[in-house]
Amino acid sequence: MSRLPRTLLYLVFAVILLSRTFPVGESAIGVNWGTISFHRLKPSTVVDLLKDNKITKVKLFDADPDALAALVGSGIEVMVGIPNEMLAALSSSTDASDLWVRQNVSRYVFKGGADIRYVAVGNEPFLTSYSGQFQSLVVPALLNLQQSLVKANLAGYVKLVVPCNADAYESSLPSQGAFRPELTQIMTQLVSFLNSNGSPFVVNIYPFLSLYGNSDFPQDYAFFEGSSHPVTDGSNVYYNAFDGNFDTLVSALNKLGYGQMPIVIGEVGWPTDGAVGANLTAARFFNQGLINHVLSNKGTPLRPGFPPMDIYLFSLVDEGAKSVLPGNFERHWGIFSFDGQAKYALNLGLGNSLLKNAKNIEYLPSRWCVADPFKDLTNVVNHMRIACSVADCTTLDYGGSCNGIGANGNISYAFNSYYQLQMQNAQSCDFDGLGMVTFLDPSVGDCRFLVGVTDHKKSLAFRPTHRRTTIWISILWWMWFFQML
């Protein structure tokens, strides 16, 4: 054999070896579509928004039938979520998992149907704050659901994954990354399952939370333009928190013998309001830097040339009804506002120069509820408390975009938020005579007084979602109960 053919043979062998070592192909940019909102757009409007922006991958947090129906025929790849609260029933009964797959996967997967590629089993079920509540349920639920997918002839196409929070692993340096000791056994089982079924490891990485929770965290290390406080790890130097976090996971997987497992970023993003450092400028700077970094295919020091398989930005739109227990910023992660309008210029690298707004949004009339300047507002506190217990007033707090509009401005903002939520019902602007309707936009600077949309369902979006989950849990538990008899 001549030297040239033998050289080519070696090159071919090397390519094959590399293709088995890392997932080959460019990263794809997807989005998380959350629905815990007071002003929920029609699912068809959201799907059109995705298509107009050439977004081809979307992640849902539950099997919302309206969202899945709207995604039928769209060509958009879907990751469907199963809430943690369903894991107990699904881990206990194959009848329950069979039913869930039939109702939430099989019914939508047909020629020209919804392109469901993944089912996310739980959402950050190993989170430290859950104190192990869901820990023992994950693998049994996976096994039952996999069996159900096999029965439905979908196991070769629909893959099961488990989105994990980055607190599942720990280390002071990326090369020393390891899963938390109490998770070692279950993580070994999990990654073995993922590997044998061709599924990636899904992780949520949030540099913003590192910055928000630690006053000593270097601010420039959270972004992608280089840092004056890089982390040196042997011969590797890390200039941003994302790469350091990612490689910590790579090291943790390597310690279990799965260092080459493909990794998907299930959630990553930056909020635009509700905290110091959460603003439009920082969000654009982070998200554009992230997209440019990932699509450059530079990879990380431990995976040079091989970036994450996919990344799902968090989030598509703001969710004004989310819990603010972690912080007021929880309601402001969207790259679009609640009405599908782009918050800032962002190039997703998907063929569009910048984000395109949602079309044909049906707004309520241009009128607002504000505090009557001629009334004594001494006793307004209780009215504000009631308004903000129902509507979203998080932008008024410290670090928010409306924090500096003054006392009367705060009152007006609270009144208007409630008024819009009540579909501008005249009585909802009364507040014992302290409110009045105006046709002049009271917005001040970056503080936007919202006008509601008519697209959302009359019942609040978070209530159907919670009710749907509760109903499913009840059905699955009754199935399990009768099976035990």
N, C-alpha and C positions, 0 to 999 in steps of 0.2 A: 504494500500500500504506500502511495507517495505521501510526502510530508503535507501537501496542501489538503487532500481529502481528510487526512487524519486530524489536521488542525480544525477543519470544519466540523468534524465529528465531535471533537472536544467542545467546540462552541455550542453546538446543538445540545449536547449533554448538559452544559452549564445552564443554558436557557431553561431546559426542562427542570433542572434541579431548583433554579430560582423560582420558577412558576409554582413549584410545590412548597417553596419556603414561605413566600408571601403572596397575598392576593394581587394579581396583576390587573392593572387598569386604573383609570383616573378616578379620583374621588368625585362623588356626586353630592350636590347640595339639596337637601330637603328641608321641610319645616314641620314643626309641631302645630297641630290645629286643636287648640283648646276651646271649650264651649261654655266655661263657667262665667257667663257674661250677663249683664242686665240688658244690654242692647245687642241681641244676637242677630246677625245677618242670616238671610236665607242660605241654606247649604248650597243651593245652585249658584248663588252669587259668589260664595267663597270658592267653589270649584272653578268658576269662570275667572276669578282673580288668580288662582293658581295657574291656570292655563295661559292667561294673558302674560304672566311673568315667567312662563316656560319652566315652572317648578314641576318636576316629574316624580317627586317622592313626598309622601305626607305620612305623618304619624298621628294616630288618634289615641286618646287616653281610655276610651271605652268603645264598645261596638254600637255607636250611635246609629240607629237605623236610618235616620234622615240623612246623615252624612254619607253613609255607605251607599244609600240609594242614589244620592247625587253624584257619587264617584263612578257609578256604573257607566261604562262606555267612554270614560274620560281618558283612559290610557295612563293614568297616574298610579304609580306603585304605592301600595298602602301597607302600613303597619298598624294592626288593630290591637288595642290594649285590653287587658283584663285587670280590673281593679283588685287591689290586695284583699279586699273584703270577700272576694269570691274564691280565694285560694283554698280555704278550709273545705268547702263543699267539693270543689273540683279535685282536690287531693284525696278525697274519701270515696269517690264514686265514679266509675267509668260510665254509668248511665248519665250522670250529670255532665261529664265532659263530652259524651256523645251528643247530648242535647245542645250544649253550648256551641259545638262545632257545626251542627246542622243549622241552627238558627242564625249564627253570626258569621259563618264562613261559607259553608256549602251553598246556601241560598243565594249568595252574591257572586260566587265563582262559577261562571259559565262563559261560553264563547260570547265575547262582547260585553261581559259583565265587569265587576270590580276586580282590579288586579291586586288581590291581597297576596303579598309575598311573605309577610311576617305576622306572627301573633306574639305580642309582648305579654309574658306571663307575670303579672304583678308590675308594680312600679316602685323601684328602689326598695324592695322588700327587706333588704339587710341593713337599712338605715339604722344608725346607732340609736336614734331617738325612739325606735320601735321596740327596743329592749328584747329583741329576739322573738317578737310576737308571730312573725310570719316565717321565721327561719326554717322550721322543720317541714313546712308545707310546700315549699317551692319545687323540690325534686319530685315528690309524689304527684303533684299537679302536672308537671312536665311529662312524666311517664304516662299518665292517664290521657292527657291531651294528645300526645304523640300516637298512642294507640287509636284514639278516635280519628285522627287525621289519616292513619293507615286504613281504617275501615272506610273512610270517605274517599279513598284513592287520591288524597291530596298531600301525603307526606313528602313526596318528591318535589313538590312545588312550594308549599307553604311551610316556612321554617319557624320553629319556636325559639324565642330569645327571652332573656331576663334583663331588663334595664337596671343597672346597678349605679348607686351613687358612688362618687369617688372616695367616700369615707370607708368603703369596703377594704381598701388597702392603705398602707401607711409606710412612711420612711422619711428620714431627713435628707436622703439623697436618692435620685432616681434608680441608680444601680442596685440599691439595697431594698427596693420595693418588695413588699410581702403583704398578703392578705392578713387581715386581723386574725389573731390566733384562734378565736372562737369560730372563725369561718373557714379555717383551713380544710376541714373534712368536707363540708358541704360544697365549697368552691371546687374541690377536686372532683366531686361527683358532677357538679354543674358543668365544668369545662370539658369533662370527659363526654357528657351527653351532647354538648354543643359540637364538639369535634366529630363525634361519630355520626351526627346528623347533618353535618355541613352548615352549621349555624355560626354566626359571628358572636363575639363578646360585645355587649352593648353597655356603654358607660356614659354617665352624665358628668360633664366637667364645667365648673363655673368659677373662673378666676375672679369674677365680681364678688362672689361670696367670700373668697379668701381676703380680698381687700376690705370688704364691708365688716368682716368679723375680726380683723386684726389691724390695729392702728400702726403696728410696726411693719406691715407688709409693704414692700416697695411698690409705689404706684405704677412706675413705668414697667415693672416686671409683669403686670397684668395684661399689658398690650403687646404689640408685635413689631414695634419700631426699634427694638434694642433696649437694653437696660444698663443703667450705671451700677446695678447691683446683680450681676449675673451669678449663677450658681455653678461652681466648678466641681465636677464629679470625675476625678481621675483625668483622663485625656479629653473628656467631653465637657463642653461649656454650654449652659442653658441661659438663653436671653429672654425667655418668656415662660410664664407659669403653665401655659397649655402644653408645651412640649415636655416640661418637667413632669407634669402630672401624667401625661400619656405614657412616658417611658417608665414611670413608677409602676404603672399597670403592666407594661411589657415585662418588667423584671419580676413582678409578682406571678404572672402567668408562666414565665420561664422557670421559676422555682417549682412549679407544679408539673413541669415537663411539657408545657404547651406555649412556649415562647413565640411560636410562629402563627398563633391563632389570629385570624382577621379580627379587626376591631372597628366597631361602628360607634360614632358619637351620637348618642340618643338625644341629648339636650346640651345646648351651649348657646350663650347669648349675653346680652347686657341690657338692663332696664333703663327706661328713659325718665323715670320720675319716682318720687316716693322715698328718696334717701340722698344724702350727700354723695356725690359722685355718680348718681343715676340721672343722667341728662342726655339730651339729644346728641350733643357733641361727642361725649364719651361713648355712647352706644354706637354711633356711626364709626368712630375711630376703631373700636374693638371689632365690630362685625365685619367691616371692610378689610381690616388687617387679617382677621381670621380667614376670610374667604380667599384673599390673595395668597396667604401663607399655605393653605391647604391645596389650592388649585395649582400652586407652583410645583407640586410634586417633590418638594425638597425632602419631605419626611422629617424624621427626628434623629438625634444622634444614635439611638439604638435601632432605628429602622430608616436609615438613609435611603431616600428615593421612594419610600413607600408610606405615604400618608394614610390617615384613616380611610377605611373602605368607603364610608359615607358619613356625612355629618347632617344632623337635623337641627336647624336653628330653632331656638326657643325665644320668641314664639311668633306665629303668623300675625295674630291680632291680640290686642289687650283683652284681658279677662277681668272686668270690673267687679265681679262678685266673688273672686277668690278669697280665701282666708288670708288675713294679713298677719297671722301669728309669726311667720318668719321675718316679716317686715312689710312696710307699706309698698315697697317696690314690687311685691308679688303681683300687683294688678297692672304692671306697666312694662312687660317684657316684649310686647309686640313690635315688629318692624312696621306694622300698620296699626293705626288707631282702630277703635271699635267699629268705625264705619268703613273700614277698608281703604282709608286714605294713607298714603305713605307718609311716615313721620319725618323721614330724612332721605337724602339721596344715597342710594346703595346699589352697587353693581353686583349682582349675584353670580356673574360670570357664566350666565346661561343663555347668552345670545342677545339679551336686552341691555341697553346702555344703563338705564336706571329703572327703579321700581315703577310699575304702572298702577294707578289707582283703580279701585273697584268702580264699576260702571252702574249707572241707572239706580243709584241708591235713593230710596224714597224717604226723605226727611220729613219730620213734623214741621209745621209752620215756623218761620223765623221769629220766635218770640221767647222771652226769658222771664223767669220769676226772680225778683230782687227784693231786698229790704226797702220798705217805704221810707224815704229820707225824712219825711215829716212826722214820723211816729216815734214814740219813746220806746227804745229797744232794750230797756233795762232788764226786762224779764224774758229775753229771747233765748237764753241759754238752753232751756229745756226743749224748745222747738228745734234748735240746732242739733241737740243730742238725738232727738227722735229722727230728724231728717237724715243725719249721718249714720244712724244705726241701720237704715234701710238702703240708702244710696251710697255712692262712693265719694268720700271726701278726703281721700289720702293725699291729694296734691296740696292740701292746706297745711300739712304738718311740716316739721323742720326738714329742710332739704328738698321739699316739694316745689313745683313750679309756681304754685299759688301762695306760697308761704308769706310773701311780702306785700300782699294787697290790702292789708289793714283790717281792722275789726269789722267795719261795715261790709267790706269786700268778702270777708270770710262768711258772714251771715248770708249775703246774697248768693255766694257760691253753693252753700249748703241748701238754701231754699231751691235754687234752680236745679240742682242735681236730683232732688226729690221730685220736683215738678216734671222734669223730663221723664223720669222713671214712671210716673203716673200718667204718661201719655198726654201731658199738658191739660189734665183735668182742672177746670177752673177752681174747684174747691181745694185742690192740692197746693194752691198758692195763697191760701188765706192766712194760715198761721195766726189765728186770732186777730186778723186785721193788720198784721205786721208786714205782710208781703204784698207785692203788686206786680202786675204783668207789664213788661216793657217790650217795645219793638226795636229798641236800640241795643246793639250787641254790647254787653258789659265787659267783654274780654279785655284784659290788661296785659300788654307785653306777651310773655310766653304763657300766661295763665289764660287758658281757653275755657270759656263758659259753653258747655255743650248744648247742642240741639239733638234730640233723640231721633231715632229712625223708626219707621213703621214696618220694617222688614222682619223684626224679631217677633217671636210668638208672644201671645198675650201673657202666658205664664212665664215666669222668669226662667232663664236658661238653666241655672244651676239646680232648680227644683226638679224638672223632668229627668236630668242626669242622675240626681241622687235617688229619685223615685225608681227609675229604671234599674239602677244597681240594686236597690233594696228588693224589688220584685224578683230579680234574678236570684239573689241570695236566698230568698224565701223558697222559690221553686226548687233550687238545687238542694237545699237542706231537707225539704220534704221528700225529695227523691231518695236522698241518702237515708233518711229515717225509715222509710218503708222498706228499703233494701235490707236494713238491719233487723227487721222484724222476722 
